[in-house]
Amino acid sequence: MNKKGFTLVELLVVIFIIGVLSSVVLVSLASSRMKSRDDRRKNDLGIIQQALEMYYSEKHHFPQIGQNECKDVQQLITRDPEFKNYLSSMPNDPLGVPNYCYYSSSDDEGGPYHYLLMANLEKSNDSDFDKPLSGWCTRSEYTCPRNYGAGKTYHYYVTSD
């Protein structure tokens, strides 16, 4: 007998193999996309940090949009119009949700002289995920944000020192 095609079992085996391979590719692609978004978040905070440092070099203080409370970074432009001179448009989270936080603090002499910029990262195995707070925020004379760290809203930060 002359056979001119594949049996149903052969076709099902091939379809199953293709399904397994495509699911492996999709899982690794999703992981790469999360890492890419986290890298962008870190870069965005670096851009905002540069603008804050330029602001400080001229004004000798950082913008104050709420003392000792975490505010959406978009408020840096809306509450302090002069900040637009240093950063014309504020970077947005890659997922389009409010995810960047600006926290300023000062000592007894006024200020603010210190800040934290915080973001939530998607990949908990990132080397910067929940790194311990350092610098001014570890000193007793300053109040630090309560929404940073394990089990909290934000898991990555850059600071003024």
C-alpha positions as CSV (number, residue, x, y, z in Angstrom):
1,M,0.0,0.0,0.0
2,N,1.3,3.5,-0.9
3,K,1.1,5.9,2.1
4,K,0.6,9.6,1.1
5,G,0.6,11.5,4.4
6,F,1.0,11.6,8.1
7,T,-1.1,9.8,10.6
8,L,-3.1,11.6,13.2
9,V,-0.7,10.5,16.0
10,E,2.3,11.9,14.1
11,L,0.6,15.2,13.5
12,L,-0.4,15.5,17.2
13,V,3.2,14.7,18.3
14,V,4.5,17.5,16.1
15,I,1.9,19.9,17.3
16,F,2.7,19.1,20.9
17,I,6.4,19.6,20.4
18,I,5.8,23.0,18.7
19,G,3.5,24.0,21.6
20,V,6.2,23.1,24.2
21,L,8.9,25.0,22.3
22,S,6.7,28.1,21.8
23,S,5.8,28.2,25.5
24,V,9.5,28.1,26.5
25,V,10.2,31.0,24.1
26,L,7.3,33.0,25.4
27,V,8.3,32.6,29.0
28,S,11.9,33.7,28.3
29,L,10.6,36.6,26.2
30,A,8.4,37.8,29.1
31,S,11.4,37.7,31.4
32,S,13.5,39.7,29.0
33,R,10.7,42.3,28.6
34,M,10.5,42.7,32.4
35,K,14.2,43.2,32.7
36,S,14.1,45.7,29.8
37,R,11.4,47.7,31.6
38,D,13.3,47.6,34.9
39,D,16.5,48.8,33.1
40,R,14.4,51.7,31.6
41,R,13.1,52.6,35.1
42,K,16.6,52.8,36.4
43,N,17.6,55.0,33.5
44,D,14.6,57.2,34.0
45,L,15.5,57.8,37.7
46,G,19.1,58.6,36.6
47,I,17.7,61.2,34.2
48,I,15.6,62.8,36.9
49,Q,18.5,62.6,39.3
50,Q,20.7,64.6,36.9
51,A,18.0,67.3,36.6
52,L,17.7,67.4,40.4
53,E,21.5,67.8,40.8
54,M,21.5,70.7,38.2
55,Y,18.6,72.3,40.1
56,Y,20.6,72.0,43.4
57,S,23.7,73.5,41.9
58,E,21.9,76.7,41.1
59,K,19.3,76.8,44.0
60,H,21.3,75.2,46.8
61,H,18.3,73.1,47.8
62,F,16.2,70.4,46.1
63,P,12.6,71.0,45.1
64,Q,10.1,70.7,47.9
65,I,6.8,69.3,46.9
66,G,5.9,67.7,50.2
67,Q,8.2,67.4,53.2
68,N,8.8,63.8,54.4
69,E,6.2,62.2,52.1
70,C,6.5,60.3,48.8
71,K,5.0,62.2,45.9
72,D,4.6,61.3,42.2
73,V,7.6,62.7,40.3
74,Q,5.2,64.4,37.9
75,Q,4.5,66.9,40.7
76,L,8.1,68.1,40.4
77,I,7.0,69.9,37.2
78,T,3.5,70.8,38.2
79,R,4.3,72.2,41.7
80,D,7.7,73.7,40.9
81,P,7.5,75.3,37.4
82,E,11.2,76.3,37.5
83,F,12.1,72.6,37.5
84,K,11.0,72.5,33.8
85,N,14.3,74.5,33.1
86,Y,16.2,71.3,34.0
87,L,13.8,68.6,32.7
88,S,11.3,69.6,30.1
89,S,9.2,66.4,30.3
90,M,9.1,63.9,33.0
91,P,9.9,60.3,32.1
92,N,7.0,57.9,32.5
93,D,7.0,54.3,33.7
94,P,7.1,51.8,30.7
95,L,3.8,50.4,31.7
96,G,2.2,53.8,31.8
97,V,1.3,53.7,35.5
98,P,2.5,56.1,38.2
99,N,5.5,54.3,39.6
100,Y,8.2,56.9,40.3
101,C,8.3,58.6,43.7
102,Y,10.2,61.7,44.9
103,Y,10.8,61.9,48.6
104,S,12.6,65.0,50.1
105,S,13.9,65.6,53.6
106,S,15.8,68.3,55.4
107,D,17.7,68.8,58.6
108,D,16.8,71.3,61.3
109,E,18.2,74.2,59.2
110,G,15.6,74.0,56.5
111,G,16.1,72.7,53.0
112,P,15.3,70.2,51.5
113,Y,18.9,69.0,51.3
114,H,18.3,65.4,50.5
115,Y,16.0,63.2,48.4
116,L,15.2,59.7,47.4
117,L,13.8,58.8,44.0
118,M,12.1,55.4,44.1
119,A,10.6,53.0,41.7
120,N,9.0,49.5,41.8
121,L,11.0,46.8,39.9
122,E,9.3,43.8,38.3
123,K,12.2,41.3,38.7
124,S,12.9,40.5,42.3
125,N,16.1,38.8,41.3
126,D,17.6,42.1,40.1
127,S,20.8,42.9,41.9
128,D,19.4,46.3,43.0
129,F,16.1,45.0,44.2
130,D,15.5,46.0,47.9
131,K,19.1,47.2,48.3
132,P,19.5,48.6,51.8
133,L,19.0,52.4,52.2
134,S,22.3,54.2,52.7
135,G,23.7,57.7,53.1
136,W,21.6,60.4,54.8
137,C,18.6,58.2,55.2
138,T,20.4,56.0,57.8
139,R,21.1,58.9,60.1
140,S,18.8,59.5,63.0
141,E,18.1,63.2,62.3
142,Y,16.2,62.3,59.1
143,T,12.9,60.7,58.5
144,C,13.0,58.0,55.8
145,P,10.1,56.7,53.7
146,R,8.2,53.8,55.1
147,N,7.1,52.4,51.7
148,Y,10.6,51.2,50.6
149,G,11.8,47.6,50.9
150,A,10.6,44.0,51.2
151,G,6.9,43.8,51.1
152,K,6.5,47.5,50.4
153,T,5.6,49.6,47.3
154,Y,9.1,50.5,46.1
155,H,12.1,48.3,45.6
156,Y,14.8,50.5,43.9
157,Y,16.1,53.9,44.7
158,V,18.7,56.6,43.9
159,T,19.6,59.3,46.4
160,S,21.3,62.6,46.7
161,D,24.2,61.0,48.6
